Amino acid sequence: MGRRIAISIIMLLASFYCGAQMTDAMKGGNRLFLFGWDNDLFASTDYYYTQGIGMGIVNPFLETNPLNRLLLIPGKYNNVWYSLSLSQQMYTPKNLRSEDVQYFDRPYAGLLLLNSSVTTSNYEKKLILRSEMTLGVMGPMSGADFVQYHFHDVTDNPLPNGWNNQRSNWPVLNYNLQVNKGLGSNDYFDLAGVGVIRAGTLYDDVSMGINLRAGFLNPYYKQLGLPGIGRRKFEFFGSLTPMLKLVAYNATMQGGGNKNENEYFLRSDEIEHVIFQLKSSLGINYKNVGLQYYIIWQTREFIYGVPHEYHSTKFIWRF
């Protein structure tokens, strides 16, 4: 009973998986509530990264968060954003019905993550720097098995019967750094180079690409696509973000440091070390409310896999 109560609380507070657009707010007075839901339901797949759900807050009082002392903050900036979010994510193989280990497929993996981040922007240099510390757990303690099983039960979808094969609990400690450098912009268009580095017990990888936005826009380096900031009260925009990722380690496929021969995982030579991802989105902001919808497609993550697509919906409220 206690476990069910704890997981119910997780469902109410649970995560926000996402990038900088959804987890930052201005120190000057903006306070944001954010909710996000990732799922591959509309892509008609229901495997690999299959669901993420959660919420986050942005508020100037988070400046006192002791984790900020571990984050990179440059000496010169115009605005600073402090954020805190909790996220739950689920990864599964293709065959959900079987209780047996699905060899040559993606292992079951559940994540429960607390993300603390600081984002700064420099108008003159058109530079945004985001540093993030991720703490949490991968394994049964994430509650992912309980949530997905009952979600599928309620929605009358095939039950995921193989969660008993997920690996033992593994602590997550990751440091992530993202840089956006403006390459050109006007009132209806902006282009930026994007670089991401992640290192720790969950992911070790480097990504690089570009972010193109077009529409009725406020300057991205002043409001990061968030509502209620800038001279335009109404924004409508689309974006396209191609990224190339170089992967050294992915614990959701390769297991944590405590893996043993009785637990299924993929070896380093069985995962793809170069992955291409394409993210497209539509967003609308009106006064203090924003809604963004993403489609994320990427090439296969392991040699036995196939390309995968999932969709993401983000709701933002400035209060």
C-alpha positions in Angstrom: 0.0 0.0 0.0 2.8 2.4 0.9 4.5 1.8 -2.4 1.2 2.6 -4.3 0.7 5.8 -2.3 4.3 6.8 -3.1 3.9 6.1 -6.8 0.6 8.0 -6.8 2.4 11.0 -5.4 5.0 10.6 -8.1 2.3 10.7 -10.7 1.0 14.0 -9.3 4.4 15.6 -9.0 6.2 13.6 -11.6 8.6 14.7 -14.0 9.3 17.1 -16.6 11.5 15.6 -19.3 12.6 18.2 -21.5 15.0 20.8 -22.7 15.6 24.4 -21.8 12.4 25.7 -23.2 10.4 24.2 -20.4 12.5 24.6 -17.4 13.7 28.1 -17.0 12.4 31.5 -15.8 13.6 35.1 -15.5 15.0 36.3 -12.2 13.3 39.6 -12.7 9.9 38.3 -11.4 8.6 35.6 -13.8 7.2 32.5 -12.0 6.2 29.6 -14.1 4.4 26.3 -13.7 5.2 23.7 -16.4 3.7 20.4 -17.3 4.8 18.0 -20.0 3.8 14.6 -21.4 5.9 12.5 -23.8 4.4 9.5 -25.6 4.7 7.5 -28.8 1.0 6.8 -28.9 0.4 9.1 -31.9 3.3 7.5 -33.6 1.6 4.1 -33.2 4.7 2.4 -31.8 4.6 1.9 -28.0 8.2 0.8 -27.6 11.7 2.2 -26.8 11.2 5.6 -25.2 7.5 5.2 -24.7 6.4 7.6 -22.1 7.5 10.5 -19.9 5.3 12.6 -17.6 5.8 15.4 -15.2 6.0 19.0 -14.0 8.4 21.7 -13.0 8.6 25.1 -11.5 10.6 28.2 -12.2 11.0 30.9 -9.6 13.6 33.4 -8.4 13.6 31.8 -4.9 15.4 28.8 -6.4 18.5 31.0 -6.4 19.0 29.6 -2.9 19.1 26.0 -4.1 22.4 24.6 -2.7 22.8 22.5 -5.9 23.4 25.8 -7.8 26.9 25.8 -6.2 27.8 22.8 -8.4 26.5 24.5 -11.6 28.5 26.6 -14.1 27.4 30.2 -14.0 29.3 32.8 -16.1 30.4 36.1 -14.7 28.6 38.3 -17.1 24.9 37.9 -18.2 21.7 39.9 -18.6 19.2 37.4 -17.2 19.3 34.3 -15.1 16.7 31.5 -14.8 16.5 29.0 -11.9 14.4 25.9 -12.2 13.6 22.6 -10.5 11.7 19.7 -12.0 10.9 16.0 -11.3 10.6 13.5 -14.2 9.6 9.9 -14.8 10.6 8.1 -18.0 9.9 4.6 -19.4 11.8 2.5 -21.9 10.6 -0.9 -23.2 11.3 -3.5 -25.9 8.9 -4.0 -28.8 7.2 -7.1 -27.4 5.3 -5.9 -24.3 3.1 -9.0 -23.8 5.9 -11.5 -23.1 7.1 -12.1 -19.5 10.5 -13.4 -20.9 13.7 -11.4 -21.5 13.6 -9.9 -25.1 17.1 -10.6 -26.3 18.4 -8.5 -29.1 16.0 -5.7 -28.1 16.0 -2.7 -25.8 15.9 -3.7 -22.1 13.2 -2.4 -19.8 14.3 0.7 -17.9 12.5 3.1 -15.7 13.9 6.5 -14.5 12.9 8.9 -11.7 14.9 12.1 -12.0 15.2 15.4 -10.1 16.6 18.1 -12.3 18.1 21.4 -11.0 19.3 23.9 -13.5 20.5 27.4 -14.0 20.3 29.2 -17.4 21.9 32.5 -18.3 21.6 34.7 -21.3 23.9 37.4 -22.7 22.2 39.7 -25.2 25.3 41.2 -26.6 26.9 37.9 -27.4 23.6 36.2 -28.3 24.7 33.4 -25.9 22.6 31.1 -23.7 24.3 28.8 -21.3 22.3 26.1 -19.4 23.9 23.9 -16.7 22.0 21.1 -15.0 22.5 18.6 -12.3 20.4 15.4 -12.5 19.9 13.2 -9.5 17.7 10.1 -9.3 17.4 6.4 -9.8 17.1 3.9 -12.6 15.3 0.6 -11.8 12.3 -0.7 -9.8 12.5 2.3 -7.3 11.5 4.6 -10.2 7.9 3.2 -10.1 7.8 3.1 -13.9 6.6 -0.5 -14.0 3.5 0.3 -11.8 2.7 3.5 -13.7 2.9 2.0 -17.2 1.1 -1.2 -16.3 -1.9 0.7 -14.9 -1.9 3.3 -17.6 -2.2 0.5 -20.2 -4.8 -1.3 -18.1 -7.0 1.9 -17.9 -6.6 2.7 -21.6 -7.2 -0.9 -22.7 -3.8 -1.4 -24.3 -1.6 -4.5 -24.2 -0.2 -4.9 -20.7 3.6 -4.6 -20.3 4.4 -8.0 -18.6 8.2 -7.9 -18.8 9.0 -5.3 -16.2 10.3 -8.0 -13.9 13.3 -8.2 -16.2 14.5 -4.6 -15.6 17.8 -4.3 -14.0 18.6 -3.6 -10.3 18.4 -0.1 -8.9 21.2 2.2 -10.0 21.9 5.7 -8.7 21.8 8.5 -11.3 24.2 11.4 -11.1 24.6 13.4 -14.3 26.0 16.8 -15.2 24.6 18.4 -18.4 25.7 21.5 -20.2 24.0 23.2 -23.1 25.1 26.2 -25.2 23.0 28.1 -27.7 24.9 30.7 -29.9 22.8 33.0 -32.0 23.7 33.1 -35.7 21.1 35.4 -37.0 17.6 36.8 -36.1 14.8 39.3 -36.8 11.2 39.7 -35.7 10.1 36.6 -37.7 13.2 34.3 -37.8 16.1 33.2 -35.6 18.9 30.7 -36.1 21.2 29.3 -33.4 24.0 26.8 -33.1 23.4 24.2 -30.3 25.9 22.1 -28.4 25.2 19.7 -25.5 27.5 17.7 -23.3 26.2 15.1 -20.8 28.4 13.2 -18.4 27.7 10.9 -15.4 26.2 7.6 -14.4 23.2 7.8 -16.8 24.5 9.3 -20.1 27.9 10.2 -21.6 27.4 11.9 -24.9 28.0 15.0 -27.0 25.4 16.5 -29.4 25.6 19.4 -31.9 23.2 20.9 -34.3 21.2 24.0 -35.2 17.8 25.4 -34.0 15.7 27.3 -36.6 12.5 29.2 -35.5 10.1 31.1 -37.7 6.9 32.9 -37.0 5.7 35.9 -34.9 8.5 35.9 -32.3 9.9 37.7 -29.3 13.7 37.7 -29.1 14.7 34.2 -28.0 17.7 35.5 -25.9 15.3 37.5 -23.7 12.5 35.0 -23.1 13.5 31.5 -24.4 10.2 31.0 -26.1 8.2 31.4 -22.8 4.9 33.3 -22.5 4.4 36.7 -20.9 7.9 38.0 -21.7 8.6 40.5 -24.4 6.6 43.1 -26.4 4.5 40.6 -28.3 1.6 39.3 -26.2 0.8 36.8 -29.0 3.4 34.5 -30.4 3.0 31.7 -33.0 6.0 29.9 -34.3 7.4 26.7 -35.7 10.9 25.2 -35.1 13.2 22.7 -36.7 16.2 21.3 -34.8 18.5 18.7 -36.5 21.1 17.2 -34.1 24.0 14.8 -34.4 24.8 12.8 -31.2 28.0 11.0 -30.4 27.3 8.4 -27.7 29.9 6.9 -25.4 27.6 5.3 -22.8 23.8 5.0 -22.2 22.8 3.3 -19.0 19.2 2.7 -20.1 20.6 0.2 -22.6 24.0 -0.8 -21.2 23.0 -1.1 -17.5 24.6 0.6 -14.5 27.8 -0.3 -12.9 26.1 -3.0 -10.7 24.9 -5.2 -13.6 25.6 -8.9 -13.4 25.4 -11.9 -15.8 21.8 -12.6 -14.7 20.5 -9.2 -16.0 20.0 -8.5 -19.7 21.8 -5.5 -21.1 23.4 -4.4 -24.4 27.2 -4.3 -24.8 29.0 -1.3 -26.0 29.5 -2.9 -29.4 25.8 -3.4 -29.7 24.7 0.2 -29.4 25.0 2.9 -32.1 27.6 5.5 -31.2 26.4 8.0 -33.8 22.7 9.0 -33.8 20.8 11.6 -35.8 17.8 13.3 -34.3 15.3 15.7 -35.9 12.9 17.7 -33.7 10.1 19.8 -35.1 7.6 21.8 -33.2 4.7 24.3 -33.2 4.2 26.7 -30.4 1.7 29.3 -29.4 1.9 31.9 -26.5 -0.8 34.3 -25.5 -0.3 36.6 -22.6 0.7 34.3 -19.7 -0.1 30.9 -21.2 1.9 28.8 -23.7 1.4 25.5 -25.5 4.0 23.7 -27.5 3.8 20.4 -29.5 6.9 18.5 -30.6 7.6 15.6 -32.9 10.9 13.9 -32.3 12.4 11.4 -34.7 15.8 9.6 -34.4 17.8 6.9 -36.1 18.2 3.6 -34.3 20.0 3.5 -30.9 21.3 -0.1 -31.1 22.3 -2.4 -34.0 19.2 -4.6 -33.6 16.8 -1.6 -33.4 14.9 0.6 -35.8 14.3 4.4 -36.0 11.9 5.7 -33.5 9.4 8.6 -33.2 7.6 10.1 -30.2 5.5 13.2 -29.6 5.7 15.7 -26.7 3.2 18.2 -25.4 4.2 21.1 -23.1 2.0 23.4 -21.2 3.4 26.6 -19.6 1.6 29.0 -17.2 3.2 32.2 -16.0 1.7 33.4 -12.7 
